[in-house]
Structure formats: structure tokens, C-alpha cells
Amino acid sequence: MADAHALPSLPSRIRLVLILGTLTAVGPLSIDMYLPAFPAIEAEFGGSPGIAQATLAAFFIGIAIGQMAQGPLADRLGRRRPLIAGSLLYTLATIGCALAPDATSFSAFRALAAFGGSAGMVIPRAVVRDIAEGTEAARMMSRLVLVMGAAPILAPSLGGLALVVGNWRIIFWLLAVYGFVCVLLVWRALPETLPPGRRRRDTPAGIVITYAAILRDPSYLAPALSACAGFGGLFAYIAGSADAFMRLGGLSTGAYAALFGANAAFFIGFAQVNAWALGRASPARLLGFGVIGLGLASAALLVVGLSGVAHPLALAAPVAAAMAALGFIGPNGTALSLSRQGHRAGSASALSGTMTFGFGAVSGTIVALAADGTARPMAMAMAAWSAVAVLADLWRRRIAAREHAHQKKT
């Protein structure tokens, strides 16, 4: 598996995608499963509206910082050992969340759990890059979305069910069990895809230099910014959806969970359309298509949000269109950004993950501070991130045009 061109057999790829999807799902589960519990958490901790969104921002910060560490560790130690250690830390910190006596300690344990769980979110992308590149890598990324995509569909419903059975702390006991399953899965079933001969031996200064070199590479940064900004909009939706659909739209916990799952299904379904379309169009072309769709959907949501329309379907329609666009943006943006980073795929994957969740932390903080029980904060944040994605894709197109012109001259 050392050679990116020596693909494993189809059954082995399917098995690997199932394992990696399960590991990557730790993020969506940790985020989405406790969304229906926001009102209950705020009530127990005695805080004003926005305190639950602040705990979500703490999780995003932990992931953003954690991925900066996990990438170099995965490039130095291989893929398995950091995954086992990170999953174990996630499990223990999530138990801390279940036992937390106040909002401050809860947020601290959430950040620590995110730091550990970040291994399961960044390293699987590097594993894909270890064994595939180009169109095949984008196709595997799309299949990865299919497996991990069950999490955002099921998570809110599971969280709502836990609230019926008991209180919100049960959610975190369930997440701790999931974390322990991830530990066992890596230990017993995940092969090592980075042989010792390809591992890096960077010093701390060398790690900083590597990150700086990646950020200076336009072929990485332009598509990565499009993908990360797109997901920044997704996290704005996650942070603001409870206010938009439950407080403003009047949906019950069960109806909110169903709507949340339906929007997740749009993301998953169109990621599979993307996998099919990759046999007919390039990742670059499909990325551009997705960015245009995201821009149009976010503009429509902004109009609805600013107008004060409270009907949940009026808000859900542009959100669903944005999720469909992300099905094209995520896999293709990730594959294109990593396409020239084979020798430092772990660090490059970590950097894109850090940007994604750094943007998510900004989104969560802004939506929390601006929370007013309406859809306006969510809509404005999603529109802002879509503008960043559009501008980044225009930059990518200019880079590609210059490279094409240079190749014709030579």
C-alpha cells in the first residue's frame, strides 16, 4: 500500500472505506447528537441563550488545534498509533463531559475530546492519499462521505431519543462507547498505510517550516480554501439551526431531528452523484459547479433570513441546496488540495482540517454572540463563507489558466 498508484483490491478498498468512515464519523456524531439537547443544557447550567453554541465553539477550537498536532504525528509515527491514542483520549474526555458539573468544565472536556477525536477526522484523509490520488482519491473521498454520512442523519434522532429516555448526559455516555469502539477498530482492523521508509522526521521547527511551505503552495491553498469555507458555512448552519428551526420555526425535537437528517441526506446523496460524475468530468470542474451552487443557495437563504420569514420550509429549501452543493465541494476540494502533497499528506490534511474547524469555531462564536432566536445570524454567516469559497475558486481558476498557458509555451 506504499505506492499511491498501487491500489488495493476492490474488496480491500471497500473494507478500508468502511473503517475510515466509522472513524471520521466521530466528528459529526459529537457535534450533531447533542444539538437537540441545547435547550436542556442551557436550562441545567443556568445560562442565557448562546451558552450551548459556545460549548460547540469550544469543540471546534479543540479540533482545530488538535489537527495541527495530529498531522505531523501521523507523518512521523504512521497512521495507526496516533489514531489509537487520539480515540482513547476522546473516550476519556467524553466521559468527563457526561460528568461535568458546570458549563466551564463541560466546555473544557469538549475541547479535550475534540483534540483527541481530531485524529479520526484528519488521519483517514491521509490514509486515502497514501493509496490513491487524482480522480480515484476524489471517488474514495465521496464514498467516505457515504459511510460517515449516516452520523448526521441518525445523530439528532439518537440525541432526541436519549432526551426522551433520560437527560442530556446519556448522549455523552453513548459517545464514549462509540469512542471505545473506534479504539478497538483501529487496533484490530486498520492496516498501516505509511511504511517507515516514507515517514518524516521533522523537528518542531521543521514542522512549522512544512506548514508554511504548504500554505505558500497555491495549488493547495486555493481548493482547500473553497472546501474549508464551504464547511465553515455548514458549521454556521449547525450552530444556528436550533434557533432557526425550533425557536423561530416552532419545530418539535423530533421534527427538527428529521429535518436535520434530511439535509444531511442531501449532502451524502450528492456526494455520491459526485462520485458517479467523476467518470465524466474532472474534480476541478465539479468543484467549480459546487461552489456556484453554494453561492446561489446561500444568497437565497440570506434573503429569507433577513426578511424574517419563520416558516421552516422556507429556510430548509436553501439549506438543502447548500448541502447538495457541499457534496461536490468537499470531496473534490480535498482531493485537489492534496494532489501534490503526497510527501506531506498528513500535515496537509491536518492543515485543511484545522482551517475547516477554525472557520467552524469562528462561525460558532459569531452565531452564539449574535443569537437572537431568529435565522439571521445563521444566514449571514453562511452567506459570508460562501463568498470566501467563490473567491477562492476564482483564484484556483486563474492559477490553472496560468499553468496551462505556461505549459503551452514550453
N, C-alpha and C positions, 0 to 999 in steps of 0.2 A: 504493500500500500504506500510505499515511499514515493513512488512516481505519480504525479498528478495525472499523467496520461495513461497509466496502467490501472484502469478502472476495475474494481472488484466485480464479481458476477452479479447479475440482477437480484437473485435471492439475498446475497450478502448486502447489496445496497438497500434493499427494502428493510432488512433487519436493522441495518445501521440507522436508517432514517427514523424508524420507529423508536429506537433507543434515544437518538438525539432529540427527536420531537418531544419525548417524555421529559427529558432534562430541560429543554428550552421552555416548556410549559410552566416551569416553576414561577417565572415572572408573571405571566397572565393570571395564573391561579392566585398568586399572592396579592395581586392588585384587584382583580375583579371579584373575588369571592367575598370580600368584606365590604364592597360598595353598598349592598342593601342594608348593612349594619351602621352606616354613617349616622343616621338619627339616634340610634341606640347608644353608640359610642359617645356622641356629644351629650346625650342625656346623662349617662353614667358619670362622665368626667366633669360635668357641670360647666361646659364651655359654651361660648357663643357660636353661631353659625360660622363655619370655616375651620374649626379645630380639627375636624376629621380630614378635610382636604390638606391641612398642614401635616398630618401624620403620613399622608400619601406622598407629599413633597419630601418628607424625610426618607421614605423608601427610595424615591428617585435619586436623592443625593447619595445614599449608600450604594446604589447600583452604579452610579456614575463614577464614584471614587473606586469602587471595587474592581470595575473592569479595567481601569488603568493598571492595577496590580496583577489581575488575573492573566492578562495578555502576555506580558513578559515572563511570568511564571510558566505559562503553557509552552512558550517558545524555549524555555530553559530546561524544564523538568519533564516535558512531554505532556500529553493531554490527560492521562488518567489520574495521576496523583493530585493535581490541583482540583480536578472535578470531585474527587472523593473528599478532600479536605474542605472544599467550599460547601458541598452538600451537607457535611456533618455540622459545620458552623451554622448554616441556615437552619437546620433542625433544632439545634440547641437554642438559638436566639428566638426562634418562633415559639418554643415553649415559654421563653421569657415574656413574649407578647401575651400569651394566654394567661399569665400570672401577674401582669403589670398592674400596680395599684393606682396609677395616675397617668395623665396624658404625657407627661415628660418622659417617664420611664418607658411607656409604651412606644413613643416615637424613637427613643434611643435603641430599643430592641428591634424595632422595624428597620432602622438604618443598619444595624449589625447583621440582621437576617439578610438584608439586601446585599451587603458586602459579600457574604458567603454565597448567596444564591446567584450572584453575578457570574460565577464560574459556569453555571449551567446555561447562561444566556450568551456568553461570549465564545467559549471554547468550542461548542458544536459548529459554529460558523467556520472556525479554523480547521476543524476536522473535515468539513466538506471541501475546503480549499486544499487540504492535504491530498485528497484523492480525485479531485475534479477541477476543471476550470472552464471559463467561457460559457457557452450555451448549456453544457451539461451541469455546470455548477449552478447556473440560474434555475435549471429544471429541478435540481435537488433541493435548492432553497425553497422553491414553490411547494414541493412535496413535504418539506419540513413544516411549512405553514399549515398544510392539511392535517398533519398529526398534532402539532401543538395547538391548532385552532379549535380543537374540542374544548380546550380550557376556557376561553372567554364565552363559549356558548353555554357550558354547563356550570361554570363557577358561580355566576349570580344566583342561579336557581338553587345550587347547593347551599350557598350562603343564606338564601331566603328560607330554605328548609331547616337549616340549623337554627334560625331565629324562631321558627315555629316550635321546634323540639326543646330548645333551651335558650341561652343567651348568646351574645356575640362571641364569647370566649371559646365556644365549641369550634368555631371556624378555625381558630389558630391551632387547636389540638389536631384537627384534621389535616391542616397544612404541615404540621410537624411530622405526622405519619407519612405524608407524601414525600417530605424531605428524606426521611429514613429509607423509603423505597428507592429513591434516587441513589443514595449511597450504595445500597445493595446492587442496584442495576449496573452501576459503573464498575464496581468491584468484581462482579461475576460475569458480565456480558459484554462490556465495551472493549474492543481491541485498541491497542496503541497504534496510532497512525503517524506519529512523528518519531522516526528512528533516531538513536543517539547521534548518528553522523550528521543529521540536519538540525540539531539543536543549537541555539545561540548561547553564548557565554558572556552576555553583556554585563558590564559593571553598572552601578546606579547612574553614573554619568553617561555611560553608553546607552542606557535605556532612554534617557532624556534626549540624547542625540538622535536615536532611532525615531522617537515620536516626532521630533522636529523635522526630520527628513521626510517622514510620511506626510506631515502637514504641508510641506513645501511642494509636494507632488500633485500638480493639478489633476492628473488622471485619476488620483484617489479622491481628492477633496471635492471636486465638483459633483460627481454622482453620490458621494457619501453625504454631502450637504442636502441634496434633494431627498434622499431616503430619510435622513435623520430629522429634517424639518417636517416631512410628512408625518413621521411618528410623533413629533412634538405636537402637531395638531391632534393626533389620536389621543395623547395624554391630556390635552385640554378638554377633549370630549369626555374622557373618563372622569376627570376631576369635577367637571361641571354638570354631568348628566343627571345626577341625583336631584340637583336643584331644578334643572330644566324639565325633567320628566315627572318627578314625584311632587316637588313643592309647587312648581308652576303648572305643570300639565295634569296634576292630580292622579297620577297612576298609582296603583297599589304596589306593594313589594313584588308580588307575583307577576303583575303586568309589566313592571319595569324590568324584571329579570328576563321575561320573554322577549321584550323589545331589544334589550341589550344583546341577547343571544342571536336574535335575527340580524342585527347589524354586524355582529361578529361573523355570521354565516356569509354575509356579502363579501367580507374580506377574504375568508377562506375560499369561497367559491370562485371568486375572480382571480385569486392566486393560482387556482387550477386551470382556469381559462388561459392565464398567462403561460403556464407550463405547456399547454397544447399549442398556443400561438408561437412559442419559441421555435417550433419546427417550420414556421412560415415567415417570421420576422426576427430581427436582431434584438438583443437585450436593450440596446441603445434606443431603438425606435419605440419599443414597448414602454420604456421608461418615460420617454417624451409624451407618449399618449396618456400615461397615467398622471403625469404632472399637470397636463392641460385639464384633465377631468377633475383633479383635486381642486384646481383653481376655480373652475366654474361652480363646483359643488359648494365650496367654502364661501364664495360670493353670494350664492343663493341663501345659505344659512345665515349669513350676516344680515341680509335684508330682512329675513323672517325674525331673527333675534332682536334687531333694533326696532322693528315695528311693534314688538310686544305681543305678538300672536302667541296664545297659550295652548292651542290645540296640539297634542303630542305628535300627531301625524304630520303636521306642517313642519315640525322640527325634525322628525325622523327621516323624512324623504331626502333632504340634502345630506344628512349624516350618513344614510345608507349609500348614497352616491359617492361620498368621500371615502367610505370604507372600501367600496368596489375599486376606486382608483388606487388605494393603497395596496391592493392585491397585485397591481402591476409595478408600483414604485418600490416596494420593499425588496422582493427577490432580485429584480434587475439592478436597482441601485447598489445593493450589497455585492452582487456578483461583479459588476463593473468596477466598483471601488477596490475590490480585492484582486482583480485580474492580473495586475502587475506587481503584487505584493507577496508572491509565493515564499520568498526567503524570510519574510517577517509577517506572515499571515496572522499569527496570534496577536501581535502588537497592533496591526492594522485593524483587525476585528475588534479588539478592545477599545481602540480609539473611536471607532464608529459607534460602538455601544455606549461609550462614555458621552459622546456628543448627543446621542439619542436620549439618554436618560438625564443628561444635563439640561437639554431642552425640556424634557418632561418635568424636571424639578422647577424650572422657570415657569412652565405652564401651570403646574400645581400651585405654586406660590402666588402667581398673579390671580388665578381663579379664586384661590382661598381669600386673598386680600380684598378682591372685588366682589365677593359673593354677596348677592342681594336678593336671592330667591328667584332670579329670572335666568333666562338663557343668554343674556347679553355678554357676560364675561366669557363664557364658553365660545360663543360665536365669534367674538372679536379676536380671541386668541387663535382659534382655528384659521381665521382669515389671514392673520399676520404670518403664521407659519407657512401657509400655502404660498404666500407671496415670496417668502425666502426660498421655497422649493422651486418656484417658477424661475426666479433669478438665477439660482444655481444651475438649473438645467439649461438656461440660455448660455451661461458660461461654458458648460460642458460642450454644447454645440459649437461654440466658437473655437474651443480647443481642438475638437475633432476636425473642423474645417481647416484650421492652420496645419494640423498634422497631415491632412490629405493633400493640401497644396504643396507642402514640403516634399512629400513622397513623389508627387508628380514631377517636381523639379529634379529630383535625384534619380 
